[in-house]
Amino acid sequence: MSRRQEVTDAIARILSDELPDIPWTVLVKGLKRSKQTEGTISCDEVTYSFDAKGSRNGRAIFSVCVVAAGDSVDIDDVADRLDAVIFKNPTLDNWATTARITQILFGVSQGQPQEAGVFLATLDVTYDSN
């Protein structure tokens, strides 16, 4: 199993433990639409760098998306809770060097301008890939 997959599994486990009211799915790329509010985690990009000692470091950009299906979920609250979970655990239980939410985009359900129906968070993770 690759280090990227181990980091992905750690993210999924942490989010499932800390935000248990949202079912989480790990996907290769993209998001999933369901009849209930659901979260997806996908790794969009991995880059590698090398330090002076020859150690290889990985940087993975994840998309964390929650789609509300009209079941009265406060999507803003879920986004705030996600941000707080990552902020309090920046090493993802020691699977990563750093992890931080760098951006959260909100979408509006058609015909429901008063409520955000989806958010897409960008999670930037660095880790030792040796």
Sequence and secondary structure as in RCSB ss.txt:
>XXXX:A:sequence
MSRRQEVTDAIARILSDELPDIPWTVLVKGLKRSKQTEGTISCDEVTYSFDAKGSRNGRAIFSVCVVAAGDSVDI
DDVADRLDAVIFKNPTLDNWATTARITQILFGVSQGQPQEAGVFLATLDVTYDSN
>XXXX:A:secstr
  HHHHHHHHHHHHHHHH TTS EEEESSS    SS EEEEEEEEEEEEE TT  EEEEEEEEEEEE  SS   H
HHHHHHHHHHHHH TTTTTT SEEEEEEEEEEE TT TTSEEEEEEEEEEEEE  
